[in-house]
Amino acid sequence: MGSGKTQGELVQGTLDMLILKTLARAAMHGWGIARHIQQVSEEVLRVEEGSLYPALRRLEMDGYVKAEWAPSENNRRARYYSLTAKGRKQLTRESEHWAGLVRAIGLVMEQ
């Protein structure tokens, strides 16, 4: 009996953290964020548009990211997202929480 999870499916609540971590490197448009996460995860994690853009809107409304229109690499108009100071603090909190979860899961798995 399978769990129904497929390779590359994100654990609930991790997408925001991955977006914030990606934007900590540089401002990016949505497609660039998704591509970066996929490449860095060695093609394991895939972020679908239906998840990415609502998450970006939510992060923007919470004040963690800001967005502005600018030309993309192919000279098309794109919305670029960047991390705010509030977003950097949130990334630190989420990273610490994630590290605690990983440690706790590791303890259970070692039993």
N, C-alpha and C positions, 0 to 999 in steps of 0.2 A: 504494500500500500504506500503510494507516494505522498509527499507532503503538499504537492501542488505548486511548490516554488520552482522557479526556473533559474538557471544560472544567470547572474546579472541583476536579479531582482534586489532592490534596495531594502534594507531593514527600515521599517516605518520610523520616520523622524530623522533619518540620516541625510536626506536630500538637501535640506537647508544647510546643514553643516558642510557638506561637500561643495555647495555653491559658494558659501562664505570663504572656505579655504581656497577655492579656485580664484575668487576675486581678490584675495589677499596678495596674490602674485601681480595682478594687473587688471585694469578695466577690460571687459570683454563683452561682446554681444552674445545673445542667447545660444546661437549655434556654436560659437567658440567655446562657451562654457561646457556644453554637452560633449563636444569633441574632446576637450581637455580631460574631462573626467573619464571618458572612454579610453583615451590613449594612455593616461597615467595608470589606469587600472588594468593595463595590458589587455584591453578589449573585453573585460569581464563585465564591467558596469556600463549599462546603456541608459541614458536619460531621455525619455520620450518627451516630445513637445507638450503633450497633454498634462505632463507632470511639471515640466520645467517652468513654463510661463506662469502658471498659477503660483508656483513657489516664488518666482521672482517678484510678482506683484505683491504677494504677501510680505516678503522681505522688505520691499520698498515702502509699503504702508506702515510697517513696524519701525521704519527709520534705519534699518540695517544696511540697506543699499540705496544708492541714488542712481538715476538714469538720465541720459541725455542722448539726443540724436546726433549722429556724426556719420561721415562716409566710411564704408567698410573697405576691406582690402580690394574688392572688385568695384569700388566707386559707387556702390549702392548705399542708400540711406539705411542705417541700422541703429537700433537702440543699444547703447553701451551702458553697462552696469558697472558701478564701482562701489567698493566697501566704504562705509562711513566709520567714524570713530566709534559710534555706538555698535556698529556691526563687528568691529575688531574685538570689542569687549564681549559681545555675544559669542563670537567664534572661540574665544578663550574659555568661556563657560561651557560651551558645547563640547569642546575638545577634552576638557577635564572630566566632564560627565561621561563621555565616550570611553576614555581611558579607564575609568572606574568600572564601567560595564564590561569591558573586555577582560579586565582583571578578574572580576567576579565570575564571569562565564568560564574563564580559564580554570579557576579554582574548582568549579563544579565538574568540569570535564576531566580534571586530573583524578577524581575520585573513582 
